[in-house]
Amino acid sequence: MAPLARRDAGWLGRLATSQVGAGRLPQANRLPRSRRPPGGRTHLAITVELVHGSHTGDLWPRPGRVLIASRSATFEQLATAIDDALARWDRNHSHEFTRADGTIITPHRWWDGEEPDQSLDGAKIRLGRLWLSEQFAYVFDLGDNWQHLCTVGPKLADPMETLGTVPDRPLPCWGWGDIPDQYGRRWPPRRSRTGEHGRGGVATGDGMHSNDAECPGPRPHAFPRRCGR
């Protein structure tokens, strides 16, 4: 299945239609003092919902996370925060954002000079380009095609209220739902001393077996007893 950013033009088209007339978020320091955001409301609140994955199919209800991000943060920093929040442990994969107008944002250094036409460099482009209430797509791992719907909150957020600190990078402040494992694994792989196949598992070079269905977690008696008990 092709990535959402490339295959589902109708989905992105509906986003574009819904956002016609939306105003770009003005720079706070250019506004009259009476119209500047109140207090410390200087950050974007971006809701990220996991929509689809190669081994999960379409997810419903969708698990999600809310991230607080400065408008000076880059799209690459946002991608890292999303992958942290959704427990991605294998990061050796490319990613891309797609805005409603079809603009693709992805780190160009990964593409070796073959980045998508008209795309923008995610390591340089900052979140200040986003509008309040804008929706855009994020795809992690263009092979396994983890698709996300991202929605910017209708108002700016105060990081001190939501996080208790002013972060130097995007951070999650809230979330819900079950996050699927990146490769659908439910148990740690079973280690074999001999490296031979066992109970249907497939031996790997380091003596591990890949058949996690046969690998339940440790039983209670496997844990050492505490002193005095």
N, C-alpha and C positions, 0 to 999 in steps of 0.2 A: 504494500500500500504506500502510495506517495505521501510525503509530508503534507500536513494540513496547509502549510504556507504555499504549497505549490499546486495542490490538487483541488481544494474546495473553494474555488473563486466565488461561488454563490454565497457561502457562509461569510466570507470577508466582504462580499458585496453588500450583504445585509447590514454588516457593521458600518460600512461607509455610508449607506443610505440613512441609517439611524443617527449618524453624527453630522449630517449636513447642517451647516449653520453653527456648529459648536465653536465657541471662541477659544483661541489659544490662551493659555494661562499667562497673564502679564507678569513681568518681572516686578517683584515687590518693591524694589528700591526706586522704580520709576513711577510708582503711584503716589498720589497725594497722601500725606500722613493719615488723613481721616479714612482713607480707603485701603490702607495696608492691612494684611491679615492680623487679627487680634492676638496679643500675647506672643506665644512661641509657635503659632501655627504656620510653620514654614516648610513642612515635609509633605510628600505625597503618600497617601495610603493606597496601596495597590493590592487588590484581591486577585489571587491566582487559583484557578480551579483546574484540577486534572481531568481532562475530558476523555482521553483515549490513549491506549497503549497497545503494542503489537500482541502481547500475550493476555491482555485483559479485555480487549475490545472496548466498546463504549462503556464508560463508567456512570452509573446512576444509583444512588445519589453521588454527586461528585465530591471527592475530598478536596479541601482547599486550605489555603493559608493567606493571612493578611500581612503584608510587608510594609514597613515604614522606610522611605527612601528619600534622601536629599535630591533636589533637582540638579545638583552638580555631579551626582553619581552617574557612571556610564552604564550603558545597556549590558556590557559584559559583567559588571559588578552585580547588576540585577539578576542576570542568569546564574551567577555563582550562588547568590542568596536563595534563589528558587530551588536550585539543586540541593543546597544544604537543607532547606526546610522540608524537602520531599525525600530526604535520605538516599540521595544518589551517591553510591560509593565507588562506582567506576566512571571516572570523568574523562576517559580517553575517547570522547565523542564530540562531534561538532554540534552547534546549535544555531538557531536563527529566530529572530523576531520578525513579524510581519504586521505592519500597520494597516488600517482599513483602506488606505489608498493604494495598497500593494507594495509599498516600500519595504524592502528586506534589509534588516540590520544584523550583521554577523561579523565576528572578528576576521579581518582579511588575512591575518598572518597564517591562518589554518589552511587557506585555499591555495597557497603557492602560486599566486597570480591568476587563478582560475575562479575567483569569486563570482557570484551571480551578477549579471549585468545590472547597472544602476543601483547596486546595493551600497549601503553605508557601513563604515567600519565601526563595529560595536565597541571596540576598545577606545574609541574617541568620541562617539556620539553620546550626548548626555540626556538624562531623563527630562531636562527642562523643555524638550521639544513636545512632550506629551501635554494633552489638554485635560482639564478636569472632566471626569465622567467618560473619558475615551476608553474604548476597548481595542485590544490588539491580541495577536496570537503569538505563542512561544512554542517552539518545537525543540525538544532535547533528543539527541541521537537520531539523525536523519534516517538511520536504518530501522531501528525499533520504533521510531515515530511516536514519541511521547508528546501528545498534544495538550496544550493548556490555553485556557481563555483568561486573559488578564484584563482587569477593569480598574481604572483609576477612580478613586473616591470623588464624590461631588464637592468635597471641601478639603482644604489643607488640614494636616494633622499636627498636633504638638507632640514631638517625640518624648518630652519629659512626662507627659501624661500617659502615653502608651507604653513606653519602654523604661522610663525612669532615668534616661540618659540621652545625650545627643550622639548618635552613632557615627562612626567614620565610614560606614558602608551600609547598604540596605540590610535590615534585620526583620525577622518575623516577630509579630506581637500577638498573634492569635491564630487559631486554626481548628479544624474539625475533620472527621472522617478517617478511614483506614487507608494508609499509604501502602500500595503494593510493592513488593520487592522488585528491584530493577530487572531481575531475570526470573522472577516467579519462584524463587527458592523459599522454602518454609523452614528448613533445618540446616545447620552447619554441615558440611561434608564430613563423611566418616573417614578417619585416618586408618590406613592399613599398614602394618609393619612390613609386610612382604611386597606391597604394591600390586598384588594380584587382584583379579576381579573377584568380587564377593557379593553374593545375594543379588545379582543382576546389576550391580554398579559397574561403572567404567573407570578403570584405574587411570590416574593421571601421573605425570612425571614426578610429582612430589609425594607420591604415595597416598593421595587423596582419592576418594571415590565420588563421582558426580551424581549418583542416584540418591538424591536427598529424601525421596519417599521412604527409603529404608533406614533412615538415620534419625530416630527420635532423640530428643534432648536427654540429658543425664537424669537418672532417677534420683529421688530425694536422698537415698542412702549413699549416693556417690559423693555427697558433700561432707567434708570433715566436721565432726561435732565440735561445738564450742567448749572451751574449758569450763569445768564445773557442771556440765550437763551429761 
